[in-house]
Amino acid sequence: MDNDGITAFIARIDRQRMSDNLFYLAKDPLPFRKVNYTVPGHEKSTLHEADDFITAQLESCGYEVEAEPVEVQALGRDISKPLSSQYSSPEAEDPWYTAYNLYAKKTGTTHPDEIIVVVSHKDSQSWVDSPGACDNAVGTVGNMEMARLLADCETNRSIWFLYCNEEHGPWTSVTAAEGAKERGDNIIAVLNIDSVGGKSDEMVAAGRLTNVTLYTTPEGKALAELQSEIIESYDIPLEQKIVERPGPGDDDGSFVKAGFPAAIMNLGSHPYAHRHYHAETDVPEGVDIENAALAIQASLAAILTVDREGL
């Protein structure tokens, strides 16, 4: 796919579909997505109901979805801490639950052994009843939208869309990354989509459309610089900046620690400035869907460029 083809392709991101899926996962019929809460009268936890919805959407595009079980606990709550960091380690006697990593995989045609991983955590906070719309239902629906568009697109390299869990313990992206290492998977790039469009009230009021790309390693820096070049070359109207992490973090960090250094995270601001972070007020009405859609266009263009040229 040439540059003109990529321009036309990323323009197909469907904002209304993203919004509809966002409201489904973070308002109605699911108030949030955690393994330790079941809607009265329902048989499954809200996290497992979210898994069913995501799986059905991906299967409707032709994917065979793989579910990888991981044992997790809900995190505790320490109200003596600031709201954004009130989570605490679970107690030893707290119950364990089975959560799932969901995979939708495309096999490449010319370099099938080279894998691009697109990861988003699909769960909301296990210690508070937060819809988790910006963190990270919006990244989840963006990941689903990219998977939908790429379902019938022939790619040179394999692309794995991974939906994991980061608001329970342990992070299930660790299981995914360590499993890839044990199998000897050749993961050439990891893009973590988390809280895209998340920014301060002042930035929202000013109409600013933002994206921040975080990296940890030299290989991650090269991928982050490519992401910035793509935003500029495709005239995606985002204020873009690159930030080096002091060490591996979030779900991209799970892959860095497992030996896959070309990993980045795309999010809306850094330091993260969304006022409703980890709060019960993180509702879908507060998500800047236009900002999120532009960030997903940028991520999709990066995926297509790495697929075309390698890294």
C-alpha positions in Angstrom: 0.0 0.0 0.0 1.5 3.4 -1.1 1.2 6.7 0.7 -2.0 7.6 -1.2 -3.5 4.3 -0.3 -2.7 4.8 3.3 -4.3 8.2 3.3 -7.5 6.9 1.9 -7.4 3.8 4.2 -7.1 5.7 7.5 -9.8 8.1 6.4 -12.2 5.1 6.8 -12.0 5.2 10.6 -15.7 5.2 11.6 -16.2 7.7 14.5 -19.8 6.8 15.0 -18.9 3.1 15.3 -16.2 4.0 17.8 -18.7 6.1 19.8 -21.4 3.4 19.7 -19.0 0.7 21.0 -17.6 3.1 23.6 -21.1 3.7 25.0 -21.8 0.0 25.0 -18.7 -0.8 27.0 -18.8 2.1 29.4 -22.5 3.0 29.9 -25.2 0.8 28.5 -25.6 -2.1 28.8 -22.3 -2.4 30.7 -21.6 0.1 33.4 -17.9 -0.8 33.5 -15.7 -3.9 32.9 -14.4 -5.7 36.0 -14.3 -9.3 36.9 -15.5 -8.7 40.5 -18.9 -7.3 39.6 -21.9 -8.9 37.9 -25.0 -6.9 36.9 -28.0 -8.1 39.0 -29.8 -10.8 37.1 -26.9 -11.5 34.8 -24.8 -14.7 34.8 -21.4 -13.3 33.9 -19.2 -10.5 35.3 -19.1 -7.2 33.5 -15.6 -8.0 32.3 -16.7 -11.3 30.8 -19.7 -9.7 29.2 -17.3 -7.2 27.7 -15.2 -10.1 26.4 -18.3 -11.6 24.8 -19.1 -8.3 23.0 -15.5 -7.7 21.8 -15.3 -11.3 20.6 -18.6 -11.1 18.7 -17.5 -7.9 17.0 -14.2 -9.4 15.9 -15.8 -12.6 14.7 -18.2 -10.7 12.6 -15.2 -9.4 10.7 -14.0 -12.9 10.1 -11.4 -13.3 12.9 -11.1 -16.5 15.0 -10.7 -15.1 18.5 -8.3 -16.8 20.9 -9.0 -16.5 24.6 -6.0 -17.0 26.9 -7.0 -17.5 30.6 -5.0 -15.7 33.3 -5.8 -15.9 37.1 -6.2 -12.4 38.6 -7.4 -10.6 41.7 -9.3 -7.4 42.1 -7.2 -4.6 43.5 -7.9 -3.1 46.9 -8.8 0.5 47.6 -6.9 2.9 49.9 -8.9 6.1 50.3 -6.0 7.7 52.1 -4.3 8.1 48.7 -5.1 10.7 46.0 -8.1 9.5 43.9 -6.0 8.6 40.9 -3.8 6.2 42.8 -6.2 4.7 45.4 -5.5 1.2 44.2 -3.6 -1.2 46.5 -2.4 -4.7 46.4 -5.0 -7.4 47.1 -5.0 -9.4 50.3 -3.7 -12.9 50.2 -7.2 -14.2 51.1 -9.0 -12.2 48.4 -10.7 -14.3 45.7 -9.0 -15.2 42.5 -10.9 -15.0 39.1 -10.1 -16.1 35.6 -9.7 -13.2 33.2 -8.8 -13.5 29.5 -6.4 -12.1 27.0 -8.3 -11.9 23.7 -6.3 -12.2 20.4 -7.4 -11.6 16.8 -4.6 -12.5 14.5 -3.9 -11.8 10.8 -1.2 -13.8 9.1 1.1 -11.9 6.7 1.7 -13.0 3.2 5.4 -12.3 2.6 6.8 -12.0 6.1 4.4 -14.0 8.2 7.0 -14.7 10.9 7.3 -10.9 11.7 4.6 -9.8 14.1 3.2 -6.4 14.9 1.2 -6.4 18.2 -1.5 -3.8 18.8 -2.5 -4.0 22.5 -5.1 -2.2 24.6 -6.4 -3.1 28.1 -10.1 -3.6 28.0 -10.9 -3.7 31.8 -11.9 -0.8 34.0 -10.7 -0.2 37.5 -11.4 -3.2 39.8 -11.3 -1.2 43.0 -13.9 1.5 42.1 -17.0 1.6 40.0 -15.6 3.7 37.2 -16.9 3.4 33.7 -13.3 3.7 32.5 -14.4 5.4 29.3 -11.2 7.2 28.6 -9.1 4.6 30.5 -9.4 2.5 28.5 -12.7 1.7 26.7 -11.7 4.3 24.1 -8.4 2.5 23.3 -10.2 -0.8 23.2 -12.8 0.4 20.6 -10.0 2.1 18.6 -8.1 -1.2 18.5 -11.4 -2.9 17.4 -11.8 -0.3 14.7 -8.3 -0.9 13.3 -8.9 -4.7 13.4 -12.2 -4.2 11.5 -10.6 -2.2 8.8 -7.6 -4.5 8.4 -9.6 -7.7 8.4 -9.9 -7.9 4.6 -6.7 -6.0 3.9 -3.7 -8.2 2.7 -0.7 -7.4 4.8 3.0 -8.4 4.4 3.5 -9.1 8.1 1.3 -10.7 10.7 -0.7 -8.4 12.9 -2.0 -9.4 16.3 -4.7 -7.4 18.0 -4.5 -8.1 21.7 -7.1 -7.1 24.3 -5.7 -7.5 27.8 -6.4 -6.5 31.4 -4.4 -3.9 33.4 -6.7 -2.8 36.2 -6.5 -6.2 38.0 -3.5 -8.0 39.3 -1.3 -9.3 37.8 -1.4 -7.6 34.5 -2.4 -10.1 31.8 -0.1 -8.4 29.2 2.7 -9.9 31.2 1.4 -13.4 30.5 1.0 -12.4 26.8 4.5 -11.1 26.5 6.2 -13.9 28.4 4.3 -16.4 26.3 5.6 -14.8 23.2 9.1 -15.0 24.5 8.8 -18.6 25.4 7.5 -19.5 22.0 10.2 -17.5 20.3 7.7 -15.2 18.5 9.4 -12.6 16.3 7.6 -9.4 17.5 9.0 -6.5 15.5 6.8 -3.7 16.9 4.3 -3.2 19.7 1.8 -0.3 19.8 -0.1 0.2 23.1 -3.3 2.2 22.6 -4.3 3.6 26.0 -6.4 6.7 26.9 -6.1 8.3 23.5 -7.6 11.8 23.7 -7.2 11.9 27.5 -6.2 15.5 28.4 -6.9 18.4 30.7 -10.1 20.5 30.9 -8.0 23.4 29.7 -6.9 21.6 26.6 -10.4 20.5 25.9 -11.7 24.1 26.2 -9.0 25.3 23.9 -10.0 22.7 21.3 -6.5 21.2 21.3 -6.2 17.7 19.6 -3.2 15.9 21.2 -1.2 12.8 21.1 1.8 11.7 23.1 4.0 8.8 22.2 6.0 7.2 25.0 9.0 5.0 24.5 11.7 3.3 26.7 14.4 1.9 24.5 16.4 3.1 21.4 14.3 0.7 19.3 11.2 2.3 20.9 12.5 5.7 20.1 12.9 4.8 16.4 9.3 3.7 16.4 8.1 6.8 18.3 10.0 9.0 15.8 8.3 7.1 13.0 4.9 7.8 14.6 5.7 11.5 14.7 6.8 11.5 11.1 3.6 9.8 10.1 1.4 12.4 11.8 3.3 15.1 10.0 3.5 13.5 6.6 -0.2 12.5 6.5 -1.3 15.9 7.8 -3.1 14.4 10.8 -4.1 17.5 12.8 -2.7 16.4 16.2 -0.3 18.2 18.5 2.3 15.5 18.8 5.1 15.0 21.2 7.5 12.2 22.1 8.4 11.4 25.7 11.1 9.0 27.0 10.0 6.8 29.9 12.4 6.4 32.8 11.7 2.7 32.6 9.2 0.2 31.1 5.6 0.8 32.0 2.1 -0.1 31.1 1.3 -2.9 28.7 4.0 -1.9 26.2 6.4 -2.2 29.1 5.4 -5.8 29.6 6.7 -6.5 26.2 9.9 -4.5 26.7 10.6 -6.5 29.8 10.1 -9.7 27.9 12.7 -8.8 25.3 10.7 -7.0 22.7 12.2 -3.4 22.8 10.4 -1.8 19.8 7.4 -0.8 21.8 5.5 2.5 22.2 2.4 3.8 23.9 0.0 6.4 22.4 -2.1 8.4 24.8 -3.6 11.9 25.0 -1.3 13.7 27.5 1.8 13.3 29.6 1.9 13.8 32.5 -1.6 12.4 32.2 -3.9 15.3 32.7 -7.4 13.8 32.4 -9.4 15.1 35.5 -11.5 11.9 35.7 -8.6 9.4 35.7 -9.6 6.4 37.8 -12.8 8.2 38.9 -16.4 7.2 38.8 -16.9 10.3 36.5 -14.8 8.8 33.6 -17.9 8.6 31.5 -18.2 8.2 27.7 -19.8 11.6 27.4 -16.5 13.1 28.5 -14.4 11.4 25.7 -13.2 13.6 22.9 -14.1 11.1 20.1 -12.6 13.3 17.4 -9.3 13.4 19.2 -9.4 9.7 19.8 -10.3 8.9 16.1 -7.4 11.0 14.9 -5.0 9.2 17.3 -6.3 5.9 15.9 -5.7 7.1 12.3 -2.1 7.9 13.3 -1.7 4.5 14.9 -3.2 2.7 11.9 -0.9 4.6 9.5 2.1 3.6 11.7 1.0 -0.1 11.5 0.6 0.0 7.7 4.0 1.7 7.3 5.8 -0.8 9.5 4.0 -3.6 7.6 5.1 -2.1 4.3 8.7 -1.2 5.2 9.6 -3.2 8.3 11.3 -1.5 11.2 
